[in-house]
């Protein structure tokens, strides 16, 4: 081995694998698997990481902010980091590919979270954190995800799918789903284009708003209850993070774009204030959703708890990655700093890349 003595290697291994202090309600440690990640670290010294943020979706500014925070949190003793904005830097990324050990995709929405950038990195032979082309595209497509949730036995709210050009029949939709109902684009992130509709007269306008973002629109029965989100980390062996309870303020009916990204608007409680049995059920649902959508590395599944039933809403394959975003918050409660969470994701992506070669 070059550049790292045996005692230093053992110290680094213990550091990354150190079991976190986890609450009794979520006792699983997030132990990293050694695999070829550690061999690569020890043999090469620092890893060359490509950090992708920005892009061309409506969530570009959020992505750039996340990229800044990820860059700040990455351990510069372990990584050489080069930043790339897919809006302007794809040619440079292709040119630099032979020297890149792994990529962190900090992109949200279309052309980032939907499998397109993942496909490019596959062609370039660059390992990247999170789900592959299939898992990314399935999770981004809310209708496809619902089909797979149902196949896996996960409860979902009742829904109707509309294609652009379909006849509009608000009365029939209200009869089938009731009111209120939720209208949203099939493949937009961060609740972009989403509306909660409380009257039949408002349905058509909400559908037109959603069609401005996508050619497919979903109408869902509105489930009033406790908003939960559950993070999962792992490739083959999945570990559930503590659940987070999400409480938007009185000015927001749901966890919309403003509630997600405006400081102080939403209260986020981790671990969620629900009983142990519901906690275990929600964590199991998050794991099942992750597997059903062929996710890898990590994901975060949003759910609603109504009385004693949990409904699965959607799964995010690149959840927000600022230090105060939901998945990093849950990891922090599980004993992992933001920096160590990023170490874990890089380890998982290289392990997954090597195992699939």
C-alpha positions as CSV (number, residue, x, y, z in Angstrom):
1,X,0.0,0.0,0.0
2,X,1.2,3.5,-0.9
3,X,0.9,6.5,1.3
4,X,-0.8,5.0,4.3
5,X,0.7,2.8,7.0
6,X,-1.2,-0.1,8.5
7,X,-1.9,1.7,11.8
8,X,-3.3,4.8,9.9
9,X,-5.4,2.6,7.7
10,X,-6.9,0.9,10.7
11,X,-7.5,4.2,12.4
12,X,-9.3,5.5,9.3
13,X,-11.4,2.3,9.1
14,X,-12.4,2.7,12.7
15,X,-13.3,6.4,12.2
16,X,-15.6,5.8,9.3
17,X,-17.2,2.7,10.8
18,X,-17.5,4.1,14.4
19,X,-21.1,3.1,15.5
20,X,-23.1,6.3,16.2
21,X,-25.0,7.0,19.3
22,X,-28.5,6.0,18.2
23,X,-31.7,6.4,20.1
24,X,-33.4,3.2,21.3
25,X,-36.1,3.8,18.7
26,X,-33.7,3.3,15.9
27,X,-30.9,1.1,17.1
28,X,-29.3,0.2,13.8
29,X,-25.7,1.6,13.3
30,X,-24.8,3.1,10.0
31,X,-21.6,1.0,9.6
32,X,-19.9,1.4,6.3
33,X,-18.8,-1.6,4.3
34,X,-15.1,-1.7,3.7
35,X,-14.9,-3.1,0.2
36,X,-12.7,-1.5,-2.4
37,X,-13.4,2.0,-1.2
38,X,-10.8,1.7,1.6
39,X,-8.3,-0.1,-0.7
40,X,-8.6,2.9,-3.1
41,X,-8.1,5.4,-0.3
42,X,-5.1,3.6,1.1
43,X,-3.5,3.0,-2.3
44,X,-4.1,6.5,-3.8
45,X,-4.3,8.8,-0.9
46,X,-6.9,11.4,-1.7
47,X,-9.9,10.6,-3.9
48,X,-10.8,12.9,-6.9
49,X,-14.4,13.8,-6.5
50,X,-16.6,15.5,-9.1
51,X,-19.3,17.6,-7.4
52,X,-22.2,18.3,-9.7
53,X,-24.7,21.1,-8.9
54,X,-26.7,23.7,-10.7
55,X,-28.2,22.2,-13.8
56,X,-31.2,23.4,-15.8
57,X,-34.3,22.5,-13.8
58,X,-36.5,24.9,-11.8
59,X,-34.6,23.8,-8.7
60,X,-31.3,25.1,-10.0
61,X,-30.7,27.7,-7.2
62,X,-31.5,25.1,-4.5
63,X,-29.0,22.8,-6.2
64,X,-26.3,25.4,-6.2
65,X,-26.8,26.2,-2.6
66,X,-26.7,22.5,-1.7
67,X,-23.5,22.1,-3.8
68,X,-21.9,24.9,-1.8
69,X,-22.7,23.3,1.5
70,X,-21.6,19.8,0.4
71,X,-18.3,21.3,-0.8
72,X,-17.8,23.0,2.5
73,X,-18.6,19.7,4.4
74,X,-16.3,17.4,2.4
75,X,-13.1,16.5,4.2
76,X,-10.3,18.1,2.2
77,X,-7.8,15.7,3.8
78,X,-9.6,12.9,2.0
79,X,-10.8,14.4,-1.3
80,X,-9.7,16.6,-4.1
81,X,-12.9,18.2,-5.3
82,X,-13.7,19.7,-8.7
83,X,-17.1,21.4,-9.3
84,X,-19.2,21.0,-12.4
85,X,-22.4,22.7,-13.4
86,X,-24.2,20.5,-16.0
87,X,-25.6,23.7,-17.6
88,X,-22.1,24.7,-18.7
89,X,-19.5,22.1,-17.8
90,X,-20.5,18.8,-19.4
91,X,-17.7,18.9,-21.9
92,X,-15.2,19.5,-19.2
93,X,-16.7,16.6,-17.1
94,X,-16.3,14.3,-20.1
95,X,-12.7,15.4,-20.6
96,X,-11.8,15.0,-16.9
97,X,-13.6,11.6,-16.6
98,X,-10.5,9.4,-16.6
99,X,-9.1,11.1,-13.5
100,X,-12.4,11.1,-11.5
101,X,-12.8,8.5,-8.7
102,X,-16.4,9.3,-7.8
103,X,-19.1,11.9,-8.4
104,X,-21.6,13.5,-6.0
105,X,-24.7,14.4,-7.9
106,X,-26.3,17.3,-6.0
107,X,-29.0,18.0,-8.6
108,X,-32.8,18.1,-8.2
109,X,-35.6,17.7,-10.6
110,X,-35.4,16.9,-14.4
111,X,-32.0,16.5,-16.0
112,X,-30.4,15.6,-12.6
113,X,-32.6,13.4,-10.5
114,X,-34.3,11.5,-13.3
115,X,-31.6,9.2,-14.5
116,X,-30.2,11.4,-17.3
117,X,-27.0,12.5,-15.6
118,X,-26.7,9.1,-14.1
119,X,-26.7,7.6,-17.6
120,X,-23.9,10.0,-18.7
121,X,-21.8,9.0,-15.7
122,X,-22.4,5.3,-16.4
123,X,-21.1,5.8,-20.0
124,X,-18.0,7.6,-18.5
125,X,-17.4,4.9,-16.0
126,X,-17.6,7.2,-13.0
127,X,-19.2,5.9,-9.8
128,X,-21.8,8.2,-8.3
129,X,-23.8,8.3,-5.1
130,X,-27.4,7.2,-5.0
131,X,-29.7,5.3,-7.4
132,X,-28.8,4.3,-10.9
133,X,-30.6,5.1,-14.1
134,X,-33.5,2.8,-13.5
135,X,-34.1,3.7,-9.8
136,X,-33.7,7.4,-10.5
137,X,-36.2,7.5,-13.4
138,X,-38.7,5.3,-11.6
139,X,-38.7,7.5,-8.4
140,X,-38.9,10.7,-10.5
141,X,-42.0,9.3,-12.3
142,X,-44.7,9.5,-9.6
143,X,-47.1,7.3,-11.5
144,X,-44.6,4.6,-12.2
145,X,-43.6,4.7,-8.5
146,X,-47.2,4.3,-7.4
147,X,-47.6,1.2,-9.6
148,X,-44.5,-0.3,-7.9
149,X,-45.6,0.8,-4.4
150,X,-48.9,-1.0,-4.9
151,X,-47.2,-4.1,-6.3
152,X,-45.0,-4.2,-3.1
153,X,-48.1,-3.9,-0.9
154,X,-47.6,-0.3,0.2
155,X,-50.7,1.8,0.8
156,X,-51.0,4.9,-1.4
157,X,-53.7,7.6,-1.6
158,X,-56.4,7.0,-4.3
159,X,-55.3,8.7,-7.5
160,X,-56.2,9.4,-11.2
161,X,-53.6,10.0,-13.9
162,X,-54.3,12.5,-16.7
163,X,-52.5,13.0,-20.0
164,X,-52.4,16.4,-21.7
165,X,-55.3,16.5,-24.1
166,X,-57.6,14.2,-22.0
167,X,-61.1,15.5,-21.5
168,X,-61.5,17.5,-18.4
169,X,-64.2,16.2,-16.0
170,X,-63.9,17.9,-12.6
171,X,-67.2,16.6,-11.4
172,X,-66.2,13.0,-12.1
173,X,-62.9,13.4,-10.4
174,X,-64.5,14.9,-7.3
175,X,-66.9,12.0,-7.2
176,X,-64.1,9.5,-7.4
177,X,-61.6,11.1,-5.1
178,X,-63.6,13.5,-3.0
179,X,-62.5,16.9,-1.7
180,X,-60.0,18.2,-0.9
181,X,-57.8,16.7,-3.6
182,X,-54.1,17.1,-4.6
183,X,-53.1,18.1,-8.1
184,X,-49.5,17.8,-9.1
185,X,-47.2,17.2,-12.1
186,X,-46.0,13.7,-12.6
187,X,-42.3,14.5,-12.7
188,X,-41.6,17.7,-10.9
189,X,-39.7,18.0,-7.6
190,X,-40.0,20.1,-4.5
191,X,-43.8,20.3,-4.9
192,X,-43.4,22.6,-8.0
193,X,-46.8,23.0,-9.7
194,X,-48.7,21.3,-6.9
195,X,-52.1,22.5,-5.6
196,X,-54.5,21.4,-2.9
197,X,-58.0,21.9,-4.3
198,X,-61.0,22.4,-2.0
199,X,-63.8,23.1,-4.6
200,X,-64.8,21.5,-7.9
201,X,-64.6,24.9,-9.5
202,X,-60.9,25.2,-8.7
203,X,-59.9,21.8,-10.2
204,X,-59.5,22.8,-13.8
205,X,-57.2,25.7,-13.0
206,X,-55.0,23.5,-10.8
207,X,-54.8,20.9,-13.5
208,X,-53.8,23.5,-16.1
209,X,-51.1,24.8,-13.6
210,X,-49.7,21.3,-13.3
211,X,-49.8,20.7,-17.1
212,X,-47.5,23.8,-17.4
213,X,-44.8,21.6,-15.8
214,X,-45.5,18.1,-17.3
215,X,-47.5,16.3,-19.9
216,X,-48.8,13.9,-17.2
217,X,-50.7,15.1,-14.1
218,X,-51.8,13.2,-11.0
219,X,-54.9,13.9,-9.0
220,X,-54.8,12.3,-5.5
221,X,-57.2,12.0,-2.6
222,X,-56.0,14.4,0.1
223,X,-55.0,12.6,3.3
224,X,-55.0,14.8,6.3
225,X,-52.6,13.6,9.0
226,X,-49.0,13.8,10.3
227,X,-46.4,14.4,7.6
228,X,-43.5,12.0,8.0
229,X,-40.3,11.4,6.0
230,X,-38.0,8.4,6.4
231,X,-34.4,8.1,5.2
232,X,-32.8,4.9,4.1
233,X,-29.1,4.3,3.6
234,X,-27.4,1.2,2.0
235,X,-27.1,-0.9,-1.1
236,X,-27.9,-4.5,-0.2
237,X,-28.2,-4.0,3.5
238,X,-30.7,-1.2,4.3
239,X,-30.6,0.9,7.4
240,X,-33.5,3.2,8.3
241,X,-32.7,6.6,9.8
242,X,-34.9,8.1,12.5
243,X,-38.2,9.5,11.2
244,X,-38.8,13.2,10.8
245,X,-42.2,14.8,11.5
246,X,-42.8,17.9,9.3
247,X,-45.1,20.7,10.5
248,X,-45.5,23.6,8.1
249,X,-46.6,26.9,9.7
250,X,-50.2,28.1,9.5
251,X,-49.6,30.0,6.3
252,X,-48.8,26.8,4.4
253,X,-51.2,23.9,3.8
254,X,-48.5,21.5,2.9
255,X,-44.7,21.2,2.6
256,X,-44.5,23.3,-0.6
257,X,-41.5,24.9,-2.3
258,X,-41.5,27.9,0.0
259,X,-42.0,25.8,3.2
260,X,-39.1,23.6,2.1
261,X,-36.6,26.3,1.5
262,X,-37.5,29.3,3.7
263,X,-35.9,29.3,7.1
264,X,-38.3,29.2,10.0
265,X,-41.4,28.4,8.0
266,X,-41.5,24.7,8.8
267,X,-40.9,22.9,12.1
268,X,-39.1,19.6,11.7
269,X,-39.0,17.2,14.7
270,X,-36.6,14.2,14.8
271,X,-37.4,11.6,15.9
272,X,-41.0,12.0,15.0
273,X,-43.5,12.1,17.9
274,X,-45.3,8.8,17.0
275,X,-45.4,5.6,18.9
276,X,-42.9,2.8,18.5
277,X,-45.1,0.5,16.4
278,X,-45.9,3.3,13.9
279,X,-42.2,4.2,13.8
280,X,-41.2,0.7,12.9
281,X,-44.0,0.5,10.3
282,X,-43.0,3.7,8.7
283,X,-39.3,2.7,8.6
284,X,-40.2,-0.6,7.1
285,X,-42.3,1.2,4.4
286,X,-39.3,3.5,3.6
287,X,-37.1,0.4,3.1
288,X,-39.8,-1.3,1.0
289,X,-40.2,1.8,-1.2
290,X,-36.4,2.0,-1.6
291,X,-36.3,-1.6,-2.8
292,X,-39.4,-1.5,-4.9
293,X,-38.0,1.4,-6.9
294,X,-34.6,-0.3,-7.3
295,X,-32.9,2.5,-5.4
296,X,-29.3,2.3,-4.3
297,X,-27.1,4.2,-1.8
298,X,-29.8,6.3,-0.1
299,X,-33.3,7.6,-0.5
300,X,-36.0,9.5,1.5
301,X,-39.6,8.5,1.3
302,X,-42.4,10.9,2.3
303,X,-45.5,9.5,4.0
304,X,-48.7,10.6,5.8
305,X,-49.9,9.0,9.0
306,X,-53.7,9.2,9.5
307,X,-55.0,7.5,12.6
308,X,-53.3,4.1,12.6
309,X,-52.6,3.9,8.8
310,X,-49.6,5.2,6.9
311,X,-49.8,6.2,3.2
312,X,-46.7,6.4,1.0
313,X,-46.5,9.5,-1.1
314,X,-43.2,9.6,-3.0
315,X,-39.5,8.7,-2.8
316,X,-36.6,11.1,-3.4
317,X,-33.4,9.6,-4.7
318,X,-31.4,12.8,-4.3
319,X,-33.0,14.4,-1.2
320,X,-31.9,17.9,-0.2
321,X,-28.3,17.9,0.9
322,X,-27.7,21.0,2.9
323,X,-26.6,20.5,6.6
324,X,-30.1,21.3,7.7
325,X,-32.0,19.3,5.0
326,X,-34.2,16.4,6.1
327,X,-32.0,13.4,5.5
328,X,-28.8,15.0,6.9
329,X,-30.9,16.0,10.0
330,X,-31.9,12.4,10.5
331,X,-28.4,11.2,10.0
332,X,-27.2,13.8,12.6
333,X,-29.7,12.4,15.1
334,X,-28.4,8.9,14.3
335,X,-24.9,10.2,15.2
336,X,-23.5,11.0,11.8
337,X,-22.2,14.5,11.0
338,X,-22.8,15.9,7.6
339,X,-19.2,15.2,6.6
340,X,-19.4,11.6,7.8
341,X,-22.7,11.1,5.9
342,X,-20.9,12.2,2.7
343,X,-18.1,9.8,3.4
344,X,-20.7,7.0,3.8
345,X,-22.4,7.9,0.5
346,X,-19.1,8.0,-1.4
347,X,-18.1,4.6,0.1
348,X,-21.4,3.1,-0.9
349,X,-21.2,4.4,-4.5
350,X,-17.7,3.0,-5.1
351,X,-18.6,-0.3,-3.5
352,X,-21.7,-0.5,-5.7
353,X,-19.8,0.4,-8.8
354,X,-17.1,-2.2,-8.2
355,X,-19.7,-4.9,-7.4
356,X,-21.5,-4.3,-10.7
357,X,-18.5,-4.4,-13.0
